[in-house]
Amino acid sequence: MTEPKPLVLNVDDREIGRYTKTRDLELAGFTVIEAGTGAEALHLVETARPHVVLLDVQLPDISGTEVCAEIKSRWPEVMVLQTSATFTTAADRTTGLDSGADSYLVQPAEPQELAAAVRALLRIRHAEDEMRALAGSLERRVAERTRDLAAANERLRHEIAQRERAEAALAQSQKMEIIGQLTGGVAHDFNNLLTIIMGNVDILQRHLGENAPERLKRSVENAARGARRASALTQSLLAFARRQPLDPRPTDVNGLVGSMSEMLHRTFGEQIAVDLILADDLWKVSVDPNQLESAILNLAVNARDAMPNGGHLTIETANAEIDPEGAAREVEVLPGPYVVIAVSDTGIGMTRDVIAQAFEPFFTTKDIGHGTGLGLSQVYGFVKQSGGHVRIHSEVGHGTTVKLYLPRLLEEPAANEHEPADATAPPAGHRHETILVVEDDPDVREHSAEILSELGYRVLQAENGPSALDLVEREEVTLLFTDLGLPGGMNGRELAEETMRRRPGVRVIFTTGHATSAIVANGRLEPGLHLIAKPFTYSGLAAKLREVLDHRRTAAPAD
């Protein structure tokens, strides 16, 4: 494609001068347009944008120097070649150049000289155009790079903020895990002690006659009450440590919350208004309903205590979806569908520092004697053990909302085909039923054996797995009652499996001071296994034994 000829504007008030210069320029290969006045010249520059203006100094309306100054002011890319007659002084030429002219030519000039002067200006213009294009390109690139850098900087700040939040959440999670391990270990050891204490207190209560001194009866009852409180305390610690055995079942959260309404109204009185906002078509969850009720009650009591002068308590349920991006911002949170239970109050609220420690055991803002500091930690442990998570939103002076997220139950388990144990069955055993007690703590083992003997069972004892298996080989064992944590390289679950391999008809009851991965997955007892948690009572153990033994008889085929 042929490039267009350069356009030259020839400005001269003398017609013969315009004609001569136009002819010479066209012969040299330029396209030429003409103007006879300064005003006409400015109009053509604005509309036609010539490459070069051949501008005479003397014009009838506006001087050439003024026209030149206007052109260079408004259209600096247009090259101006100012011309004048031979009688023009050097001062006139200086004025013209000072007005912005790119070159000066005295007329009349030879045609070749005129063409060469125009071509020289075109080369300058071309170079300037390239410089302007380069400068524009550089400016665009700088602007683009600046935007890219700003965007990258913003992403970096966002990533740093996310990382800081993630690191803080991870540090908090690790701290809670360490505290959980510590409290779980303490609770486990304490439950062994409580098993002995509560068992002996129970024996005293059962053997105190009607004629026993009232002071002795009161002392024993006080000891029993203190032991029960200590047991509740250890259960709270195990809940926080996520080591309490749970009994999850398909649960209608709306029904559970609704059943608590009357009790909450009655307990809180008229000073605190209680509202329930229950979502329609709420999904079911698989949780331990007793523990969920306890968690909601703990939150409600905390809310009440945060409103000493009365206020408003709201319990709300809803379905919610947590997307992968939202889950990634928190530790131990999985994306998916959840049922949300939100407990809100209009109380004093919590500071950021208090929120950060709210779930830690024994942390409380209440006065000494008005709280153990285990309520929220128990809620936290239960929800985490149930596969969910907890969020707190609070503002000082404007109240608090605690949200429990529990995973949606996607598929209901098959109904249990077996009939429940007969609640009216007597707790006593039979001498032909042999119970093998396996426990490494000698005090707990002796106490358990004493209870079983008193219930009427024949009792064998072993301190670890290998010694228990020796007895299994020599004796007819009806039921294996074993602790889960045993020394000697074989835990209770492994002992039970080997015992049932050797004696297929043996029934098994496990006992433990805390939930263990040996039989508990994610805090949930594996189907078909039986567990009684320490500290157990005389009546509790008696009932559990008959439940398991009588179930075997019911399920066995008739001869």
Backbone torsions as a table, in degrees:
resi	resn	phi	psi	omega
1	MET	NA	129.8	-178.7
2	THR	-72.7	132.0	179.4
3	GLU	-72.4	142.6	179.2
4	PRO	-65.6	149.7	179.0
5	LYS	-69.7	147.0	175.1
6	PRO	-60.2	141.6	-178.0
7	LEU	-99.7	127.5	180.0
8	VAL	-119.0	132.0	174.1
9	LEU	-97.9	119.0	-178.8
10	ASN	-100.0	110.5	-176.2
11	VAL	-110.9	114.7	179.8
12	ASP	-159.4	133.5	-179.7
13	ASP	-79.4	-12.7	179.0
14	ARG	-93.9	124.3	-175.5
15	GLU	-62.9	-42.6	-178.8
16	ILE	-65.1	-34.7	178.5
17	GLY	-67.8	-41.2	179.1
18	ARG	-63.1	-44.3	-176.1
19	TYR	-60.3	-47.3	-176.6
20	THR	-62.6	-47.0	-177.9
21	LYS	-68.4	-38.6	178.0
22	THR	-61.8	-45.4	179.7
23	ARG	-59.7	-47.7	-177.7
24	ASP	-62.6	-39.2	-178.6
25	LEU	-70.5	-39.1	179.4
26	GLU	-67.4	-37.7	177.0
27	LEU	-64.7	-28.0	178.9
28	ALA	-82.8	-2.2	174.6
29	GLY	101.2	17.4	179.6
30	PHE	-103.1	155.6	169.7
31	THR	-94.3	132.4	-171.9
32	VAL	-124.7	134.5	168.6
33	ILE	-119.9	157.6	-171.0
34	GLU	-126.0	153.3	173.5
35	ALA	-145.0	142.8	-177.7
36	GLY	-105.1	-9.6	-179.4
37	THR	-134.3	167.8	178.3
38	GLY	-68.1	-41.0	-179.8
39	ALA	-63.2	-42.8	178.9
40	GLU	-63.9	-37.6	179.5
41	ALA	-63.2	-45.1	179.7
42	LEU	-63.1	-37.9	179.1
43	HIS	-63.6	-44.3	-179.2
44	LEU	-69.3	-34.7	175.9
45	VAL	-62.2	-41.2	-178.3
46	GLU	-67.6	-39.4	-174.9
47	THR	-89.7	-36.6	-173.3
48	ALA	-100.7	-21.9	-178.6
49	ARG	48.0	66.6	179.4
50	PRO	-66.7	160.1	177.2
51	HIS	-75.1	-39.3	-178.1
52	VAL	-135.5	139.7	173.5
53	VAL	-110.9	120.9	175.1
54	LEU	-92.6	102.9	-164.5
55	LEU	-115.0	118.6	176.8
56	ASP	-76.4	146.0	-179.2
57	VAL	-70.5	-40.0	-174.8
58	GLN	-93.3	113.3	176.3
59	LEU	-130.0	151.1	-172.3
60	PRO	-71.2	-27.3	-174.2
61	ASP	-108.4	-44.8	-178.7
62	ILE	-131.3	140.0	179.7
63	SER	-67.1	151.0	179.9
64	GLY	-59.4	-35.1	-179.8
65	THR	-66.2	-36.6	178.0
66	GLU	-68.6	-41.2	177.2
67	VAL	-62.4	-42.1	179.2
68	CYS	-61.0	-46.4	-179.6
69	ALA	-60.9	-39.1	179.7
70	GLU	-66.7	-42.4	179.9
71	ILE	-61.4	-49.2	-176.5
72	LYS	-67.8	-25.9	178.3
73	SER	-73.3	-41.0	-173.9
74	ARG	-94.8	-34.3	-177.1
75	TRP	-132.1	74.2	-172.1
76	PRO	-64.3	-18.6	-179.1
77	GLU	-76.9	-17.4	179.6
78	VAL	-76.9	126.9	-179.6
79	MET	-84.0	136.6	-178.6
80	VAL	-116.9	120.5	173.8
81	LEU	-107.7	104.9	-176.3
82	GLN	-85.6	139.7	-178.7
83	THR	-124.4	155.1	176.6
84	SER	-155.6	164.9	179.6
85	ALA	-75.3	169.3	-175.4
86	THR	-65.3	-22.6	-176.8
87	PHE	-84.3	-0.3	179.7
88	THR	-69.1	137.8	-177.6
89	THR	-80.3	166.9	177.0
90	ALA	-62.4	-32.4	178.9
91	ALA	-64.3	-36.8	177.7
92	ASP	-64.2	-41.4	-180.0
93	ARG	-65.3	-38.0	177.9
94	THR	-63.8	-41.8	178.9
95	THR	-61.1	-41.6	179.7
96	GLY	-63.1	-45.2	179.4
97	LEU	-66.0	-37.9	179.2
98	ASP	-66.7	-24.9	179.7
99	SER	-76.2	-6.9	175.8
100	GLY	119.2	0.2	-179.3
101	ALA	-61.6	141.5	-178.6
102	ASP	-82.9	-21.1	177.5
103	SER	-161.9	168.2	-176.2
104	TYR	-136.8	135.3	-178.1
105	LEU	-134.9	128.7	179.3
106	VAL	-88.3	129.8	178.0
107	GLN	-96.0	152.9	-4.4
108	PRO	-76.7	144.5	178.8
109	ALA	-117.1	153.2	176.8
110	GLU	-63.4	145.7	-179.8
111	PRO	-54.4	-41.4	-179.3
112	GLN	-64.9	-37.6	179.3
113	GLU	-65.7	-41.8	178.5
114	LEU	-61.8	-47.1	-179.1
115	ALA	-63.1	-40.9	-179.6
116	ALA	-64.8	-37.7	178.9
117	ALA	-64.9	-40.3	179.2
118	VAL	-67.1	-43.3	179.3
119	ARG	-62.3	-36.6	177.8
120	ALA	-62.2	-41.9	178.4
121	LEU	-67.6	-35.4	178.1
122	LEU	-64.6	-38.4	177.2
123	ARG	-64.3	-40.4	177.7
124	ILE	-63.6	-42.6	-179.8
125	ARG	-63.5	-42.6	179.8
126	HIS	-59.8	-44.2	179.0
127	ALA	-62.8	-42.1	179.3
128	GLU	-66.5	-38.2	177.2
129	ASP	-60.4	-42.9	179.0
130	GLU	-64.3	-39.5	178.0
131	MET	-63.8	-43.0	179.3
132	ARG	-64.7	-41.9	178.2
133	ALA	-62.3	-42.7	178.9
134	LEU	-63.9	-43.0	179.2
135	ALA	-62.8	-41.6	178.0
136	GLY	-63.4	-42.1	178.5
137	SER	-62.7	-43.5	178.7
138	LEU	-62.6	-41.5	179.2
139	GLU	-63.3	-42.5	178.0
140	ARG	-63.2	-43.7	-179.7
141	ARG	-65.1	-39.8	177.3
142	VAL	-63.8	-42.5	179.3
143	ALA	-63.9	-44.5	179.3
144	GLU	-63.0	-44.3	179.9
145	ARG	-64.2	-38.1	177.9
146	THR	-62.9	-43.2	177.7
147	ARG	-64.1	-42.4	178.9
148	ASP	-61.3	-44.1	-180.0
149	LEU	-65.1	-39.5	178.6
150	ALA	-64.1	-42.3	178.7
151	ALA	-65.2	-42.6	178.8
152	ALA	-63.3	-39.9	179.0
153	ASN	-64.2	-39.6	178.7
154	GLU	-66.6	-41.8	176.6
155	ARG	-62.2	-40.5	179.9
156	LEU	-63.2	-44.4	178.0
157	ARG	-61.4	-41.1	179.4
158	HIS	-64.4	-43.8	179.3
159	GLU	-64.5	-40.3	178.4
160	ILE	-62.8	-43.4	179.2
161	ALA	-63.2	-42.5	178.0
162	GLN	-62.9	-43.2	-179.7
163	ARG	-64.0	-41.0	178.8
164	GLU	-62.8	-41.9	177.7
165	ARG	-64.3	-42.7	-179.9
166	ALA	-64.6	-42.0	179.5
167	GLU	-64.9	-40.1	178.4
168	ALA	-64.9	-42.1	178.8
169	ALA	-65.4	-40.3	179.4
170	LEU	-65.6	-43.2	178.8
171	ALA	-61.6	-41.4	178.3
172	GLN	-65.1	-41.9	179.2
173	SER	-63.3	-42.7	179.1
174	GLN	-64.9	-40.4	178.4
175	LYS	-62.7	-43.4	179.3
176	MET	-65.3	-35.8	179.3
177	GLU	-66.1	-43.0	179.1
178	ILE	-63.9	-45.3	177.8
179	ILE	-61.9	-39.4	179.3
180	GLY	-62.5	-42.8	178.0
181	GLN	-62.1	-42.2	-179.9
182	LEU	-64.6	-50.7	-177.7
183	THR	-66.3	-35.8	178.3
184	GLY	-64.2	-41.7	178.2
185	GLY	-64.6	-42.8	178.7
186	VAL	-62.8	-44.1	-178.6
187	ALA	-63.9	-38.2	178.9
188	HIS	-61.0	-49.1	-179.5
189	ASP	-65.6	-38.3	-178.5
190	PHE	-67.3	-34.0	179.3
191	ASN	-66.4	-34.6	174.4
192	ASN	-61.4	-44.0	178.6
193	LEU	-65.1	-40.7	-178.8
194	LEU	-67.2	-32.1	177.4
195	THR	-58.7	-43.3	179.3
196	ILE	-70.1	-45.6	-177.6
197	ILE	-62.7	-51.5	-176.9
198	MET	-66.0	-36.0	179.4
199	GLY	-63.8	-43.7	-179.4
200	ASN	-70.6	-36.8	174.6
201	VAL	-62.8	-39.5	179.4
202	ASP	-63.1	-42.4	177.4
203	ILE	-61.3	-43.4	178.2
204	LEU	-59.8	-44.0	-178.7
205	GLN	-64.2	-39.2	-177.9
206	ARG	-72.7	-26.0	-176.1
207	HIS	-101.3	-3.3	175.0
208	LEU	-72.3	125.4	-179.9
209	GLY	-77.8	169.0	178.6
210	GLU	-61.6	-26.7	-176.7
211	ASN	-91.6	6.7	179.4
212	ALA	-64.5	147.1	179.4
213	PRO	-57.6	140.4	-179.9
214	GLU	-60.4	-35.8	179.4
215	ARG	-61.2	-40.2	178.7
216	LEU	-67.3	-40.5	178.2
217	LYS	-61.7	-43.9	-179.7
218	ARG	-64.1	-40.6	-179.4
219	SER	-62.4	-43.7	179.6
220	VAL	-66.1	-40.5	178.9
221	GLU	-65.3	-39.2	176.9
222	ASN	-63.3	-40.8	177.8
223	ALA	-63.2	-42.4	178.8
224	ALA	-63.4	-41.3	-179.6
225	ARG	-65.1	-42.5	178.2
226	GLY	-64.0	-38.9	178.7
227	ALA	-65.6	-39.4	178.2
228	ARG	-64.7	-39.4	177.4
229	ARG	-65.6	-39.5	176.9
230	ALA	-64.5	-37.8	177.7
231	SER	-64.4	-41.7	177.6
232	ALA	-63.2	-36.8	179.2
233	LEU	-64.0	-45.0	179.6
234	THR	-66.4	-35.2	177.3
235	GLN	-64.2	-36.1	176.1
236	SER	-64.8	-41.7	177.7
237	LEU	-63.7	-41.5	178.5
238	LEU	-67.0	-34.1	177.2
239	ALA	-63.3	-45.8	177.9
240	PHE	-62.3	-41.2	-178.0
241	ALA	-75.9	-2.2	-179.5
242	ARG	61.8	38.6	-178.7
243	ARG	-124.6	18.7	175.8
244	GLN	-91.2	135.9	176.5
245	PRO	-67.5	128.4	-179.6
246	LEU	-106.7	154.8	176.6
247	ASP	-119.2	75.6	-174.8
248	PRO	-71.7	139.2	176.7
249	ARG	-141.4	155.0	174.1
250	PRO	-56.8	125.1	-171.0
251	THR	-128.9	132.4	173.1
252	ASP	-88.9	103.3	-175.1
253	VAL	-64.0	-40.1	179.4
254	ASN	-60.3	-42.3	179.1
255	GLY	-64.6	-40.6	-179.7
256	LEU	-65.6	-45.7	179.8
257	VAL	-65.2	-40.9	179.6
258	GLY	-61.7	-37.2	-179.9
259	SER	-69.1	-19.6	179.2
260	MET	-86.5	-11.4	-171.2
261	SER	-59.0	-50.3	-176.8
262	GLU	-62.1	-41.4	-179.8
263	MET	-63.1	-40.9	179.2
264	LEU	-65.8	-43.7	177.8
265	HIS	-60.8	-42.8	-177.7
266	ARG	-68.6	-37.4	-176.5
267	THR	-74.9	-40.9	-173.2
268	PHE	-85.0	-17.4	177.2
269	GLY	75.0	-167.3	-173.1
270	GLU	-81.9	-17.3	-176.9
271	GLN	-69.8	-24.4	-177.4
272	ILE	-119.2	117.5	176.9
273	ALA	-81.4	132.7	-178.9
274	VAL	-113.7	121.8	178.1
275	ASP	-118.6	139.3	174.3
276	LEU	-113.1	127.0	175.5
277	ILE	-119.8	97.6	-172.2
278	LEU	-104.7	126.1	-176.5
279	ALA	-71.1	143.9	172.7
280	ASP	-72.1	150.5	176.6
281	ASP	54.2	41.1	178.9
282	LEU	-69.2	135.9	178.7
283	TRP	-67.0	158.1	173.7
284	LYS	-86.8	158.9	175.6
285	VAL	-128.0	161.8	174.8
286	SER	-109.4	99.8	-178.6
287	VAL	-141.7	169.7	171.0
288	ASP	-79.9	109.0	-173.3
289	PRO	-62.4	-34.5	179.8
290	ASN	-65.6	-41.8	179.2
291	GLN	-69.4	-36.4	177.6
292	LEU	-64.5	-42.9	177.9
293	GLU	-61.6	-41.2	178.0
294	SER	-63.4	-39.3	-179.9
295	ALA	-65.0	-45.2	179.3
296	ILE	-63.6	-40.7	179.0
297	LEU	-63.9	-41.2	176.7
298	ASN	-58.5	-45.2	179.3
299	LEU	-64.5	-40.5	179.7
300	ALA	-64.8	-40.1	178.7
301	VAL	-65.8	-42.0	176.1
302	ASN	-60.3	-41.5	179.1
303	ALA	-63.2	-41.8	177.8
304	ARG	-60.4	-44.6	-178.6
305	ASP	-66.9	-23.9	178.5
306	ALA	-81.3	-3.9	179.8
307	MET	-125.3	67.6	-176.1
308	PRO	-61.9	-25.0	-179.5
309	ASN	-103.7	19.1	-179.5
310	GLY	92.2	168.5	-179.4
311	GLY	166.6	-151.4	-173.4
312	HIS	-128.8	126.3	176.1
313	LEU	-112.5	127.2	-180.0
314	THR	-124.6	129.4	173.3
315	ILE	-114.6	120.3	-173.6
316	GLU	-125.8	142.7	176.2
317	THR	-120.5	151.0	-179.7
318	ALA	-162.3	156.4	169.1
319	ASN	-89.1	144.8	-178.2
320	ALA	-148.4	149.4	174.2
321	GLU	-115.8	130.6	174.4
322	ILE	-106.0	117.8	-178.2
323	ASP	-81.1	166.0	-177.9
324	PRO	-57.6	-37.2	-179.3
325	GLU	-65.2	-42.3	178.2
326	GLY	-66.9	-37.4	179.4
327	ALA	-67.9	-33.6	-176.5
328	ALA	-67.9	-20.2	-177.9
329	ARG	-78.7	-9.3	-177.6
330	GLU	-127.6	160.5	179.5
331	VAL	-90.3	140.3	176.4
332	GLU	60.9	34.1	176.1
333	VAL	-119.7	126.7	179.3
334	LEU	-104.4	143.2	176.3
335	PRO	-69.4	156.0	177.7
336	GLY	141.7	-172.6	-177.8
337	PRO	-85.0	139.1	-179.4
338	TYR	-136.2	153.6	166.2
339	VAL	-99.4	128.6	-176.8
340	VAL	-107.1	130.1	172.2
341	ILE	-115.3	113.8	-176.9
342	ALA	-109.3	124.5	176.6
343	VAL	-111.8	114.4	-174.1
344	SER	-119.7	146.0	175.3
345	ASP	-132.8	168.0	177.4
346	THR	-110.1	36.2	-173.1
347	GLY	-88.2	-151.9	-170.2
348	ILE	-77.1	-16.9	178.7
349	GLY	78.0	176.5	-177.4
350	MET	-131.1	146.2	173.9
351	THR	-79.1	168.7	179.4
352	ARG	-61.3	-38.8	179.9
353	ASP	-64.4	-40.0	179.0
354	VAL	-67.5	-41.5	178.5
355	ILE	-59.4	-40.7	-177.8
356	ALA	-62.9	-26.9	-177.5
357	GLN	-109.0	2.2	-169.6
358	ALA	-59.3	-32.8	-175.3
359	PHE	-91.4	-2.3	-178.7
360	GLU	-75.8	137.6	-179.5
361	PRO	-64.2	141.6	178.4
362	PHE	71.4	4.0	173.3
363	PHE	-85.8	126.6	179.3
364	THR	-150.5	148.6	174.6
365	THR	-99.8	2.3	-179.7
366	LYS	-82.1	161.6	177.6
367	ASP	-65.8	157.1	178.3
368	ILE	-57.2	131.3	-180.0
369	GLY	91.0	-4.6	-178.5
370	HIS	-109.6	8.9	178.3
371	GLY	175.5	145.1	-179.4
372	THR	-87.7	-17.6	-175.6
373	GLY	79.2	19.2	-178.4
374	LEU	-110.6	-6.0	-176.6
375	GLY	-60.7	-56.8	-178.7
376	LEU	-69.4	-34.0	178.4
377	SER	-65.3	-35.2	177.4
378	GLN	-67.9	-41.3	176.8
379	VAL	-60.7	-46.9	-179.1
380	TYR	-58.4	-49.5	-178.0
381	GLY	-63.9	-42.5	-179.8
382	PHE	-62.2	-46.2	-177.6
383	VAL	-66.3	-43.5	178.0
384	LYS	-62.2	-42.0	-179.7
385	GLN	-67.2	-23.7	178.9
386	SER	-88.4	5.4	177.5
387	GLY	88.2	9.4	-178.7
388	GLY	-109.7	-162.1	176.4
389	HIS	-153.2	168.8	-173.9
390	VAL	-125.3	140.3	174.3
391	ARG	-128.4	142.7	176.8
392	ILE	-117.3	130.1	171.9
393	HIS	-121.6	122.4	-176.8
394	SER	-148.4	149.7	176.0
395	GLU	-139.6	128.3	-177.1
396	VAL	-57.7	126.9	179.5
397	GLY	85.4	-6.2	-176.3
398	HIS	-127.4	8.1	173.5
399	GLY	98.5	-180.0	-174.0
400	THR	-139.0	144.5	171.5
401	THR	-127.0	125.6	174.7
402	VAL	-111.5	125.5	-178.1
403	LYS	-112.1	127.3	175.1
404	LEU	-101.8	123.8	177.2
405	TYR	-105.4	115.1	179.4
406	LEU	-115.9	132.7	-176.7
407	PRO	-60.0	139.4	177.4
408	ARG	-64.9	139.9	174.1
409	LEU	-81.2	110.8	-175.5
410	LEU	-86.0	-25.9	-178.0
411	GLU	-146.2	123.4	-179.0
412	GLU	-72.8	135.0	177.9
413	PRO	-69.0	158.8	178.5
414	ALA	-65.7	145.1	-179.5
415	ALA	-66.7	145.8	179.1
416	ASN	-69.2	123.9	-176.1
417	GLU	-79.1	-17.6	-175.1
418	HIS	-86.3	148.8	175.7
419	GLU	-74.9	146.8	176.5
420	PRO	-66.5	158.5	-179.7
421	ALA	-63.1	148.7	-179.1
422	ASP	-68.8	114.1	-175.2
423	ALA	-68.9	-19.1	-177.3
424	THR	-94.1	0.5	-178.7
425	ALA	-63.7	137.7	179.8
426	PRO	-67.0	145.4	-177.4
427	PRO	-75.9	-11.5	-174.2
428	ALA	-69.0	151.1	177.2
429	GLY	-100.4	-171.3	-178.9
430	HIS	-129.1	147.3	-175.5
431	ARG	-64.9	-23.0	178.9
432	HIS	-81.1	-6.0	177.4
433	GLU	-96.6	119.0	-176.4
434	THR	-104.9	126.1	178.9
435	ILE	-107.9	124.6	175.0
436	LEU	-97.5	113.5	-179.8
437	VAL	-95.4	122.6	178.8
438	VAL	-119.6	112.8	-175.0
439	GLU	-154.9	129.7	-177.7
440	ASP	-79.8	-23.7	177.5
441	ASP	-81.0	113.5	-174.4
442	PRO	-62.1	-35.5	-179.5
443	ASP	-66.6	-44.9	178.9
444	VAL	-65.6	-39.0	-179.6
445	ARG	-63.9	-46.0	179.5
446	GLU	-63.8	-40.8	-179.8
447	HIS	-63.9	-45.4	179.6
448	SER	-61.1	-43.8	179.5
449	ALA	-62.6	-38.7	180.0
450	GLU	-63.7	-43.7	178.4
451	ILE	-60.4	-46.9	-176.4
452	LEU	-65.3	-39.3	176.9
453	SER	-64.1	-42.0	179.2
454	GLU	-64.9	-30.9	178.0
455	LEU	-75.3	-11.9	175.8
456	GLY	107.7	5.3	-179.4
457	TYR	-88.2	155.1	168.4
458	ARG	-83.1	131.1	-169.8
459	VAL	-121.0	134.4	170.4
460	LEU	-117.8	151.8	-178.1
461	GLN	-128.8	144.8	174.2
462	ALA	-148.2	149.3	-177.0
463	GLU	-97.7	-12.8	179.9
464	ASN	-155.3	178.3	-176.1
465	GLY	-63.6	-51.7	-178.3
466	PRO	-58.2	-43.3	179.7
467	SER	-67.7	-32.4	177.4
468	ALA	-66.0	-41.1	-179.8
469	LEU	-65.8	-33.5	175.2
470	ASP	-59.8	-41.9	178.8
471	LEU	-68.2	-38.1	179.2
472	VAL	-60.1	-36.7	-179.8
473	GLU	-69.6	-31.8	-173.7
474	ARG	-96.6	-27.0	-171.6
475	GLU	-119.0	154.7	172.0
476	GLU	-84.0	111.6	-176.9
477	VAL	-106.5	127.7	178.7
478	THR	-85.2	-43.2	-175.6
479	LEU	-144.3	136.8	175.7
480	LEU	-99.1	119.3	178.4
481	PHE	-111.2	100.5	-170.0
482	THR	-128.5	141.9	170.8
483	ASP	-71.0	150.8	-179.7
484	LEU	-78.8	-37.1	-179.2
485	GLY	-93.7	105.2	-176.8
486	LEU	-124.8	148.5	173.7
487	PRO	-80.6	175.4	174.1
488	GLY	91.4	11.0	175.1
489	GLY	83.7	6.2	179.5
490	MET	-137.6	117.8	179.2
491	ASN	-84.2	176.7	-175.9
492	GLY	-61.8	-37.5	179.9
493	ARG	-65.0	-44.0	179.8
494	GLU	-65.0	-39.2	177.3
495	LEU	-62.1	-44.0	-178.7
496	ALA	-62.5	-43.5	-179.2
497	GLU	-63.2	-42.5	179.6
498	GLU	-68.9	-36.9	178.3
499	THR	-64.3	-44.9	-179.1
500	MET	-69.8	-25.7	175.2
501	ARG	-68.9	-39.3	-179.9
502	ARG	-81.6	-34.8	-179.1
503	ARG	-129.6	85.8	-172.3
504	PRO	-57.5	-25.4	-176.3
505	GLY	-86.3	-2.6	-175.9
506	VAL	-71.4	134.5	174.1
507	ARG	-92.3	158.9	-174.9
508	VAL	-135.2	134.3	168.3
509	ILE	-124.9	127.2	176.9
510	PHE	-95.3	153.6	171.4
511	THR	-136.4	150.1	-178.7
512	THR	-162.2	157.0	175.9
513	GLY	-84.5	-12.2	176.6
514	HIS	-160.9	161.5	179.6
515	ALA	-64.2	136.2	-178.7
516	THR	-128.7	150.6	-178.1
517	SER	-66.3	-11.3	-179.3
518	ALA	-62.0	-37.0	178.6
519	ILE	-131.6	-4.8	-176.1
520	VAL	-116.3	121.1	177.4
521	ALA	-106.9	119.5	-178.2
522	ASN	54.4	38.6	176.7
523	GLY	78.4	7.2	-176.2
524	ARG	-118.0	129.7	-178.6
525	LEU	-65.4	132.6	179.6
526	GLU	-63.2	143.7	-178.6
527	PRO	-58.6	141.7	176.6
528	GLY	86.5	-7.0	-179.8
529	LEU	-101.8	152.0	-178.0
530	HIS	-118.7	135.7	-176.1
531	LEU	-139.3	137.1	168.8
532	ILE	-124.2	122.8	-174.2
533	ALA	-81.2	145.7	171.2
534	LYS	-79.6	146.8	-3.7
535	PRO	-81.4	129.9	178.0
536	PHE	-98.7	157.9	-179.0
537	THR	-105.8	168.5	178.3
538	TYR	-57.0	-51.5	-177.1
539	SER	-68.9	-36.7	179.4
540	GLY	-64.3	-43.5	178.8
541	LEU	-67.4	-40.7	179.9
542	ALA	-60.4	-45.6	-179.4
543	ALA	-65.0	-41.1	-178.6
544	LYS	-64.9	-42.0	179.2
545	LEU	-60.7	-47.2	-179.1
546	ARG	-67.0	-35.2	178.1
547	GLU	-58.9	-48.0	-176.7
548	VAL	-72.1	-44.5	-177.2
549	LEU	-69.8	-41.5	-179.4
550	ASP	-72.2	-30.5	176.3
551	HIS	-63.6	-37.7	178.8
552	ARG	-61.8	-43.4	-178.6
553	ARG	-66.3	-40.5	-179.7
554	THR	-64.0	-39.9	-175.4
555	ALA	-79.8	-19.0	-175.4
556	ALA	-72.3	144.2	178.0
557	PRO	-69.5	149.5	-179.3
558	ALA	-72.7	149.1	178.7
559	ASP	-72.2	NA	NA
